[in-house]
Amino acid sequence: MRAALVVNPVARDWKANLEKAAAMIHEAAAGGANMVLLGEMAVTGMVNNDNPAHDLPIGQSIPGPITRRFARTAASLGIWLGFGILEREGTRLYDTALLVSPDGGIRLKYRRIQPQWHAKSADPAVYCQGEEFPKAQTAFGSVVFMVCGDLYDDGLKSEVRRMRPDWVLHLFARSFPDGSRDQAKWNREELPEHQRLVAGMGVPVLATSYLCVEPFSPEADTFGGAMVFGRDGGIKADLPLDQVGILEYDLRRLKGCSRPCAPPQKP
């Protein structure tokens, strides 16, 4: 089973973003990928600003243009396809992750439980969290989603340890407050903590994000990046920050660390 973690470009025009993402999915499948993963709110970008008048029109229904297109793509290529969207259900919004099977059906739907994708002051009648933490069986093992800040949630990490999935699919959209895309800063300040958190769960993690390529929205800015973590937190493969691309990895190789793991750190 070969996985491809896609760091797709995101600009103002979400329809153009969708076309570029679809082209990269086709490229990944042509390269032998059986499973393709995109990041959090991978097509629109994480553009929500806690103003319902702004955010509700951006939200995407399920089914809707993005899910229909990706379902057709997965079915035509015979692949598993994971991605995140800003989901709209009536007047409610969710930070949602979906896994589509090779027949084009939705095998796993997860609404982010950890609430920090919006401000504490955001209207709770509009900005909502999921309540279930589902697991799905796939051709490459059992999987759960963790979206961005879910990785820091002690309750969810405990659930992962209890459920013992074969893989965690981690969709994120991360940026530094100063707007930098500094790989050295990531390696120094962020990566060791991610490694510690992954090691605490004891489950391999496939992580990816979109890359904002146009300064159209401060909320959408994210520095990209893709990583494969071993169950002990060691990095097996990665794609540098600030780079559009596809990180390919043969999941059968995932037996241990290919690089030294970060030293254990206290919470």
Rosetta silent file (secondary structure, phi, psi, omega in degrees, C-alpha in Angstrom):
SEQUENCE: MRAALVVNPVARDWKANLEKAAAMIHEAAAGGANMVLLGEMAVTGMVNNDNPAHDLPIGQSIPGPITRRFARTAASLGIWLGFGILEREGTRLYDTALLVSPDGGIRLKYRRIQPQWHAKSADPAVYCQGEEFPKAQTAFGSVVFMVCGDLYDDGLKSEVRRMRPDWVLHLFARSFPDGSRDQAKWNREELPEHQRLVAGMGVPVLATSYLCVEPFSPEADTFGGAMVFGRDGGIKADLPLDQVGILEYDLRRLKGCSRPCAPPQKP
SCORE:     score description
SCORE:     0.000 S_00000001
   1 L     0.000  122.178 -177.802    0.000    0.000    0.000 S_00000001
   2 E  -110.557  126.499 -179.891    1.519    3.273   -1.145 S_00000001
   3 E  -102.615  150.530  174.762    0.401    6.576    0.392 S_00000001
   4 E  -131.534  118.928  177.367    0.731   10.060   -1.082 S_00000001
   5 E   -98.221  117.324 -171.831    0.481   13.124    1.177 S_00000001
   6 E   -99.232  127.120  169.648   -0.440   16.114   -0.975 S_00000001
   7 E  -106.379   94.953 -174.346    0.560   19.689   -0.172 S_00000001
   8 L   -93.623  151.938  178.571   -1.654   21.514   -2.651 S_00000001
   9 E   -78.403  140.026  178.003   -1.596   25.259   -3.411 S_00000001
  10 E  -126.785  127.817  176.339   -4.483   27.377   -2.131 S_00000001
  11 L  -130.462 -165.731 -172.491   -5.349   30.864   -3.382 S_00000001
  12 L   -64.325  -40.066 -172.953   -8.505   32.991   -3.425 S_00000001
  13 L   -84.664  101.626 -175.303  -10.417   31.057   -6.112 S_00000001
  14 H   -67.067  -27.973  178.414  -11.525   27.796   -4.478 S_00000001
  15 H   -67.627  -38.813  174.813  -12.735   26.382   -7.777 S_00000001
  16 H   -67.351  -37.591  176.248   -9.247   26.820   -9.240 S_00000001
  17 H   -59.503  -41.371 -179.454   -7.836   25.284   -6.058 S_00000001
  18 H   -62.121  -42.354  179.369  -10.107   22.277   -6.580 S_00000001
  19 H   -63.516  -41.904 -179.678   -8.833   21.777  -10.117 S_00000001
  20 H   -67.755  -39.910  178.165   -5.206   21.928   -8.971 S_00000001
  21 H   -63.791  -42.864  179.018   -5.865   19.525   -6.101 S_00000001
  22 H   -61.840  -39.484  178.690   -7.588   17.085   -8.458 S_00000001
  23 H   -63.961  -37.978  179.263   -4.630   17.262  -10.842 S_00000001
  24 H   -71.232  -33.173  175.512   -2.238   16.459   -7.988 S_00000001
  25 H   -64.054  -44.217  176.802   -4.399   13.522   -6.916 S_00000001
  26 H   -60.595  -41.288  178.716   -4.214   12.169  -10.468 S_00000001
  27 H   -62.185  -42.836  179.873   -0.448   12.672  -10.423 S_00000001
  28 H   -63.938  -42.862  179.307   -0.146   10.785   -7.132 S_00000001
  29 H   -65.454  -38.510  177.776   -2.246    7.892   -8.426 S_00000001
  30 H   -63.532  -27.526  177.623   -0.189    7.735  -11.619 S_00000001
  31 L   -83.211    1.451  175.200    2.863    7.402   -9.381 S_00000001
  32 L   106.646    5.893 -178.243    1.392    4.312   -7.732 S_00000001
  33 L   -72.125  133.427  172.733   -0.470    5.731   -4.725 S_00000001
  34 L   -95.655  -21.195  179.430   -3.360    3.641   -3.410 S_00000001
  35 E  -136.187  130.720 -179.150   -4.227    6.238   -0.770 S_00000001
  36 E  -123.112  135.259 -177.236   -4.021   10.028   -1.147 S_00000001
  37 E  -126.963  130.211  173.388   -4.351   12.475    1.729 S_00000001
  38 L  -113.232  172.105 -170.990   -4.917   16.254    1.623 S_00000001
  39 L   -89.578 -170.544  179.800   -4.981   18.688    4.525 S_00000001
  40 L   -65.453  131.706 -178.869   -7.504   20.547    6.678 S_00000001
  41 L    43.274   54.107 -164.401   -9.992   22.618    4.631 S_00000001
  42 L   -68.372  -20.992 -176.293   -7.801   21.655    1.715 S_00000001
  43 L  -101.358  -47.290 -179.362   -9.675   23.424   -1.102 S_00000001
  44 L   -80.552  -22.656 -166.006  -11.042   26.671    0.346 S_00000001
  45 L    80.358  160.906 -178.456   -8.260   27.149    2.852 S_00000001
  46 L   -83.511   75.383 -170.049   -9.036   27.834    6.488 S_00000001
  47 L   -95.143   -1.579 -177.803  -10.620   31.203    5.697 S_00000001
  48 L   -63.994  140.884 -177.697  -13.246   31.374    8.449 S_00000001
  49 L  -127.632   18.255  176.361  -13.043   34.521   10.606 S_00000001
  50 L    73.421   11.561  173.389  -15.868   33.894   13.142 S_00000001
  51 L  -106.182  107.682 -176.305  -18.298   36.182   11.289 S_00000001
  52 H   -54.681  -34.494 -179.943  -21.251   34.023   10.159 S_00000001
  53 H   -62.687  -30.629  177.457  -22.103   36.439    7.347 S_00000001
  54 H   -84.964  -41.241 -167.531  -18.631   35.779    5.936 S_00000001
  55 H   -84.950  -36.765 -177.199  -18.221   32.129    6.864 S_00000001
  56 L   -60.315  -40.973  178.250  -21.571   30.484    6.102 S_00000001
  57 L   -65.526  -20.960  179.978  -21.378   31.200    2.341 S_00000001
  58 L   -82.234  -26.678 -177.416  -17.924   29.575    2.293 S_00000001
  59 L   -58.971  147.929 -175.205  -19.127   26.401    3.998 S_00000001
  60 E  -113.669  131.264  178.546  -19.520   23.322    1.820 S_00000001
  61 L   -77.751  160.861  174.409  -22.438   20.911    1.978 S_00000001
  62 L  -125.098  111.182   -0.404  -22.084   17.125    1.988 S_00000001
  63 L   -75.249  158.484  179.151  -22.737   16.147   -0.732 S_00000001
  64 L  -161.959 -174.047 -175.556  -21.600   19.264   -2.535 S_00000001
  65 H   -56.288  -41.437 -177.768  -19.267   20.411   -5.322 S_00000001
  66 H   -72.083  -48.473 -177.052  -16.060   19.449   -3.501 S_00000001
  67 H   -66.794  -37.345  178.120  -17.210   16.083   -2.170 S_00000001
  68 H   -64.302  -43.225 -179.033  -18.826   15.089   -5.475 S_00000001
  69 H   -64.135  -45.608 -178.285  -15.684   15.951   -7.422 S_00000001
  70 H   -69.788  -33.227  176.419  -13.399   14.092   -5.052 S_00000001
  71 H   -64.180  -43.762  177.379  -15.749   11.088   -4.914 S_00000001
  72 H   -62.816  -40.766 -179.268  -15.686   10.863   -8.722 S_00000001
  73 H   -63.723  -46.899  179.739  -11.912   11.223   -8.702 S_00000001
  74 H   -60.339  -43.396 -178.367  -11.424    8.468   -6.111 S_00000001
  75 H   -67.433  -40.922 -178.145  -13.769    6.128   -7.995 S_00000001
  76 H   -67.668  -30.398 -178.732  -12.205    6.794  -11.398 S_00000001
  77 H   -95.941  -13.195 -178.720   -8.707    6.152  -10.023 S_00000001
  78 L    67.914   41.065 -176.148   -9.660    3.321   -7.665 S_00000001
  79 L  -123.708  163.298  165.941   -7.974    4.963   -4.652 S_00000001
  80 E   -85.254  138.719 -176.014   -8.701    5.915   -1.065 S_00000001
  81 E  -138.387  119.372  177.234   -8.888    9.709   -0.705 S_00000001
  82 E  -111.900  143.864 -179.142   -8.864   11.728    2.529 S_00000001
  83 E  -164.867  162.324  177.805   -9.390   15.488    2.800 S_00000001
  84 E  -112.687  148.593  176.005  -10.780   18.228    5.021 S_00000001
  85 E  -139.062  159.920  165.866  -13.537   20.753    4.345 S_00000001
  86 E   -86.479  102.580 -174.063  -15.366   23.547    6.124 S_00000001
  87 E   -85.452  136.295  172.819  -18.693   21.741    6.297 S_00000001
  88 E  -114.260  126.472  172.961  -22.005   23.601    6.316 S_00000001
  89 E  -126.221  101.791 -174.405  -25.145   21.879    7.554 S_00000001
  90 L    65.037 -118.367  178.141  -27.998   24.371    7.545 S_00000001
  91 L  -106.206   19.541  179.164  -26.742   27.286    9.648 S_00000001
  92 E  -112.786  146.065  178.367  -24.044   25.244   11.388 S_00000001
  93 E  -119.539  144.198  178.584  -20.372   24.962   10.469 S_00000001
  94 E  -137.031  148.753  171.323  -17.950   22.128   11.244 S_00000001
  95 E   -91.876  100.918 -164.484  -14.240   21.493   10.666 S_00000001
  96 E  -116.844  145.461  174.449  -14.723   18.136    8.948 S_00000001
  97 E  -121.317  140.314 -178.193  -12.526   15.358    7.563 S_00000001
  98 E  -130.439  143.213  172.171  -13.717   12.744    5.067 S_00000001
  99 E  -120.709  118.794 -179.314  -12.274    9.497    3.770 S_00000001
 100 E  -100.944  135.787 -178.677  -13.648    8.338    0.425 S_00000001
 101 L   -86.316  169.401 -178.500  -13.280    4.697   -0.618 S_00000001
 102 L   -63.333  -12.999  175.132  -12.318    3.453   -4.099 S_00000001
 103 L   -92.079    3.510  177.718  -15.988    3.030   -4.980 S_00000001
 104 L    89.215    0.827  178.721  -16.608    6.743   -4.373 S_00000001
 105 L   -89.274  154.539  177.278  -18.508    6.305   -1.110 S_00000001
 106 E   -81.055  113.855 -179.367  -17.727    8.099    2.135 S_00000001
 107 E   -88.746  -31.922 -178.199  -16.189    5.494    4.439 S_00000001
 108 E  -143.046  129.916  174.706  -15.315    7.811    7.320 S_00000001
 109 E  -127.273  126.210 -178.611  -16.672   11.210    8.348 S_00000001
 110 E  -132.117  127.713  173.573  -15.247   13.014   11.354 S_00000001
 111 E  -100.892  124.830 -174.296  -16.211   16.413   12.708 S_00000001
 112 L   -52.540  131.687 -179.003  -13.418   17.971   14.710 S_00000001
 113 L   -90.114  -40.325  179.866  -14.036   17.726   18.435 S_00000001
 114 L   -69.707  128.096 -165.015  -11.305   20.077   19.646 S_00000001
 115 L   -88.798    1.713 -169.816  -12.815   23.596   19.333 S_00000001
 116 L   -80.418   19.836  170.772   -9.868   25.877   18.660 S_00000001
 117 L   -80.626   -6.130  174.793  -10.557   26.175   14.939 S_00000001
 118 L  -140.830  166.290  179.562  -12.604   29.210   15.963 S_00000001
 119 L   -72.663  157.175  177.666  -12.412   31.783   18.772 S_00000001
 120 L   -61.573  -27.160 -178.017  -14.083   31.161   22.134 S_00000001
 121 L   -82.060   -6.363 -178.694  -16.335   34.146   21.396 S_00000001
 122 L   -64.478  146.029 -177.085  -17.685   32.628   18.160 S_00000001
 123 L   -61.108  114.830 -177.751  -21.434   31.925   18.135 S_00000001
 124 L   -68.150  -14.570  175.776  -21.835   28.321   19.356 S_00000001
 125 L   -76.377  -16.946 -179.672  -25.063   27.991   17.381 S_00000001
 126 L  -108.024  -46.657 -174.219  -23.000   28.382   14.189 S_00000001
 127 E   -96.262  105.466 -166.147  -19.507   27.148   15.045 S_00000001
 128 L  -119.688  160.357  177.219  -19.956   23.566   16.169 S_00000001
 129 L  -116.630  154.877  172.586  -17.934   20.536   17.207 S_00000001
 130 L   -77.327  167.602 -179.862  -18.466   16.868   16.559 S_00000001
 131 L  -121.479  -12.738 -177.626  -19.290   14.436   19.347 S_00000001
 132 L  -112.062  148.733  178.762  -18.139   11.118   17.888 S_00000001
 133 L  -122.986   81.490 -171.099  -14.620    9.801   17.303 S_00000001
 134 L   -82.782  157.811  174.826  -15.160    7.065   14.692 S_00000001
 135 L  -123.736  144.407  179.697  -12.764    4.478   13.325 S_00000001
 136 E  -128.068  147.865  174.425  -12.980    2.887    9.880 S_00000001
 137 E   -93.522  134.846 -178.602  -11.519   -0.253    8.368 S_00000001
 138 E  -132.506  178.802  176.994   -9.739    0.192    5.043 S_00000001
 139 L   -67.230  -17.815  179.931   -7.571   -1.790    2.663 S_00000001
 140 L  -112.156   20.999  176.896   -4.523   -0.419    4.495 S_00000001
 141 E   110.336 -178.694  179.365   -5.774   -1.037    8.046 S_00000001
 142 E   -82.390  145.284 -174.492   -7.990    0.751   10.540 S_00000001
 143 E  -137.960  151.448  166.311   -7.839    4.548   10.644 S_00000001
 144 E  -130.070  156.792  171.695   -9.007    7.544   12.644 S_00000001
 145 E   -96.053  143.848  163.241   -8.803   11.224   11.806 S_00000001
 146 E  -131.410  125.889 -175.456   -7.233   13.845   14.035 S_00000001
 147 E  -106.709  117.231  173.819   -7.611   17.408   12.771 S_00000001
 148 H    45.726 -108.464 -174.440   -4.972   19.991   13.719 S_00000001
 149 H   -65.000  -10.186  173.939   -5.398   20.783   17.451 S_00000001
 150 H   -54.151  -32.050 -176.724   -6.953   17.357   18.108 S_00000001
 151 H   -62.500  -22.433 -177.998   -3.383   16.142   18.466 S_00000001
 152 H   -96.332   -0.973 -175.556   -3.041   18.194   21.671 S_00000001
 153 L   -87.283  116.234 -175.916   -6.284   16.969   23.236 S_00000001
 154 H   -61.229  -39.201 -179.880   -5.575   14.535   26.080 S_00000001
 155 H   -63.519  -42.005  179.650   -9.009   12.933   25.849 S_00000001
 156 H   -69.904  -38.160  177.018   -8.662   12.213   22.139 S_00000001
 157 H   -63.499  -37.231  176.253   -5.145   10.859   22.550 S_00000001
 158 H   -63.991  -38.112  177.512   -6.489    8.513   25.230 S_00000001
 159 H   -64.046  -40.134  177.785   -9.174    7.387   22.789 S_00000001
 160 H   -61.607  -44.340  178.894   -6.521    6.626   20.173 S_00000001
 161 H   -62.522  -37.138 -179.897   -4.603    4.520   22.692 S_00000001
 162 H   -71.973  -42.247 -175.122   -7.815    2.678   23.607 S_00000001
 163 H   -77.465  -28.201  177.158   -8.998    2.149   20.011 S_00000001
 164 L    53.292   56.838  174.511   -5.555    1.159   18.696 S_00000001
 165 L   -69.750  162.983  175.883   -6.026    2.083   15.029 S_00000001
 166 L   -76.102  -28.246 -176.355   -3.340    1.136   12.548 S_00000001
 167 E  -145.706  146.224  165.398   -3.005    4.748   11.372 S_00000001
 168 E  -107.945  127.063  175.172   -3.883    8.285   12.409 S_00000001
 169 E   -98.434  110.112 -171.226   -4.663   10.607    9.492 S_00000001
 170 E  -108.720  106.757  177.629   -3.691   14.068   10.735 S_00000001
 171 E   -98.154  131.716 -178.548   -4.976   17.005    8.680 S_00000001
 172 L  -142.395  166.702  175.008   -3.706   20.412    9.728 S_00000001
 173 L  -145.762   91.508 -168.294   -3.424   24.059    8.665 S_00000001
 174 L  -112.541  144.134  174.028   -0.616   25.625   10.686 S_00000001
 175 L  -145.663  157.767  174.376    1.059   29.029   10.567 S_00000001
 176 L   -89.778  145.435 -178.906    3.439   31.018   12.726 S_00000001
 177 L   -56.712  -30.588 -178.568    2.103   34.252   14.291 S_00000001
 178 L   -85.352    1.802  178.157    4.843   36.273   12.592 S_00000001
 179 L    79.483    2.402 -178.620    3.889   34.894    9.166 S_00000001
 180 L   -75.134  162.918  176.659    7.258   33.236    8.645 S_00000001
 181 L  -128.388   54.855 -168.574    7.728   29.873    6.957 S_00000001
 182 L   -88.860  109.545 -179.927   10.924   29.047    8.757 S_00000001
 183 H   -62.728  -39.829 -179.527   11.891   25.372    8.556 S_00000001
 184 H   -64.400  -38.069  177.685   14.532   25.754   11.251 S_00000001
 185 H   -65.437  -42.201  176.663   11.968   27.300   13.598 S_00000001
 186 H   -59.751  -48.506 -178.717    9.578   24.430   12.924 S_00000001
 187 H   -61.435  -34.883 -175.289   12.299   21.866   13.559 S_00000001
 188 H   -83.841  -42.574 -168.670   13.341   23.607   16.760 S_00000001
 189 H  -103.563  -28.782 -172.030   10.032   24.716   18.295 S_00000001
 190 H  -110.638  -44.304 -173.480    7.213   22.568   16.882 S_00000001
 191 H   -59.386  -45.113  179.644    8.502   19.250   15.601 S_00000001
 192 H   -57.987  -36.884  178.847    9.809   17.854   18.922 S_00000001
 193 H   -68.204  -41.131  176.243    6.401   18.419   20.524 S_00000001
 194 H   -60.060  -43.355 -179.991    4.640   16.687   17.627 S_00000001
 195 H   -62.447  -40.951  179.337    7.014   13.766   17.954 S_00000001
 196 H   -63.780  -42.810 -178.934    6.350   13.510   21.675 S_00000001
 197 H   -65.981  -41.686  177.712    2.591   13.565   21.153 S_00000001
 198 H   -63.868  -45.516  179.713    2.731   10.898   18.440 S_00000001
 199 H   -60.725  -33.644  178.835    4.973    8.694   20.563 S_00000001
 200 H   -66.566  -25.675  176.663    2.497    9.049   23.437 S_00000001
 201 H   -86.384  -30.749 -179.911   -0.222    7.532   21.265 S_00000001
 202 L    73.009   26.784 -178.325    1.970    4.773   19.879 S_00000001
 203 L  -130.055  135.455  176.729    0.316    4.879   16.443 S_00000001
 204 L   -60.959  145.507 -175.819    1.909    5.899   13.117 S_00000001
 205 E  -126.815  130.680  171.875    0.678    9.273   11.857 S_00000001
 206 E  -106.128  118.698 -171.392    0.317   10.564    8.292 S_00000001
 207 E  -126.777  136.427  176.817    0.162   14.373    8.421 S_00000001
 208 E  -155.219  159.971 -178.383   -0.319   16.989    5.723 S_00000001
 209 L  -142.322  153.412  169.558   -1.441   20.581    5.122 S_00000001
 210 L   -74.514  167.510  176.467   -2.282   22.791    2.180 S_00000001
 211 E  -119.247  120.704  176.250    0.079   25.668    1.296 S_00000001
 212 E   -74.975  121.850 -174.969   -1.297   29.207    1.011 S_00000001
 213 L  -113.024    4.469 -179.177    0.315   30.714   -2.100 S_00000001
 214 L  -144.317  130.505 -177.303   -1.528   34.037   -2.232 S_00000001
 215 L   -77.679   60.190 -176.190   -1.952   36.574    0.611 S_00000001
 216 L   -89.276  -16.048 -177.660   -5.720   36.765    0.134 S_00000001
 217 L  -160.072  126.297  177.514   -6.680   36.140    3.762 S_00000001
 218 H   -59.841  -33.738 -178.510   -4.724   36.210    7.034 S_00000001
 219 H   -67.972  -29.782 -175.245   -6.858   33.331    8.305 S_00000001
 220 H   -82.751  -14.333 -173.959   -5.957   31.141    5.320 S_00000001
 221 L   -62.503  125.681  174.234   -2.201   31.549    5.616 S_00000001
 222 L  -150.847  149.077 -170.455   -0.448   28.258    6.324 S_00000001
 223 E   -93.029    7.305  175.726    3.078   27.106    5.626 S_00000001
 224 L    74.673 -155.905 -179.406    2.312   23.651    4.261 S_00000001
 225 L   105.793  148.629  175.423    4.407   20.608    5.008 S_00000001
 226 E  -146.255  143.399 -174.577    3.842   16.840    5.103 S_00000001
 227 E  -146.983  143.908  168.839    5.245   14.211    7.457 S_00000001
 228 E  -112.707  117.722  178.705    5.144   10.486    8.111 S_00000001
 229 E  -102.990  135.133  169.575    5.686    9.694   11.798 S_00000001
 230 L   -73.417  170.281 -176.562    6.542    6.233   13.093 S_00000001
 231 L   -64.980  -19.736  177.264    4.710    4.904   16.140 S_00000001
 232 L   -94.714    8.884  177.991    7.621    6.059   18.327 S_00000001
 233 L    90.321   -6.294 -179.859    7.417    9.603   16.964 S_00000001
 234 L   -70.905  145.418  178.607   10.375    9.318   14.636 S_00000001
 235 E   -79.750  121.984  176.627   10.183   11.017   11.250 S_00000001
 236 E   -90.468  -36.090  179.621   10.109    8.480    8.440 S_00000001
 237 E  -163.034  152.683  177.050    9.731   10.977    5.600 S_00000001
 238 E  -155.407  159.408  174.133    8.795   14.610    5.174 S_00000001
 239 E  -113.521  127.989 -175.704    8.216   17.381    2.674 S_00000001
 240 L   -58.640  156.261  173.880    9.750   20.743    3.634 S_00000001
 241 L   -61.075  159.605  174.452    7.615   23.703    4.608 S_00000001
 242 L    57.802   40.297 -179.457    6.670   26.286    1.952 S_00000001
 243 L  -145.291  118.323  171.774    6.765   23.758   -0.866 S_00000001
 244 L   -70.088  137.156  179.087    3.940   22.491   -3.047 S_00000001
 245 E   170.715 -174.235 -178.070    4.402   18.804   -3.685 S_00000001
 246 E  -128.609  123.761  176.019    3.589   15.174   -3.029 S_00000001
 247 E   -98.438  113.579 -179.334    5.234   13.069   -0.330 S_00000001
 248 E   -99.915  142.518 -179.267    5.078    9.411   -1.334 S_00000001
 249 E  -153.314  132.068  175.404    5.621    6.604    1.153 S_00000001
 250 E   -83.111  111.373 -173.651    5.307    2.816    1.070 S_00000001
 251 H   -64.805  -19.468  178.121    3.415    2.037    4.269 S_00000001
 252 H   -68.907  -16.669 -179.965    4.912   -1.461    4.420 S_00000001
 253 H   -79.813  -10.097 -169.430    8.231    0.125    5.318 S_00000001
 254 L   -79.827   83.700 -179.160    6.900    1.550    8.571 S_00000001
 255 L  -120.053  -11.386 -178.767    8.636   -0.687   11.102 S_00000001
 256 L  -179.390 -171.876 -179.655   10.692    1.783   13.149 S_00000001
 257 L   -76.883  135.670  171.473   12.459    5.139   13.170 S_00000001
 258 L   -96.739  -11.868  173.863   14.484    6.107   10.127 S_00000001
 259 L  -135.313  160.070  177.908   15.883    9.101   12.007 S_00000001
 260 L   -58.939  136.697  176.465   16.593    9.621   15.692 S_00000001
 261 L   -75.828  155.738  174.495   13.445   10.400   17.618 S_00000001
 262 L   -64.023  143.870  177.715   13.187   13.552   19.683 S_00000001
 263 L   -61.514  147.111  179.227   14.172   12.957   23.313 S_00000001
 264 L   -56.636  140.288  178.710   11.221   12.414   25.656 S_00000001
 265 L  -126.966  146.519  175.423    9.815   15.650   27.058 S_00000001
 266 L   -74.744  145.383  178.010    7.528   16.259   29.980 S_00000001
 267 L   -57.014    0.000    0.000    4.087   17.679   29.112 S_00000001
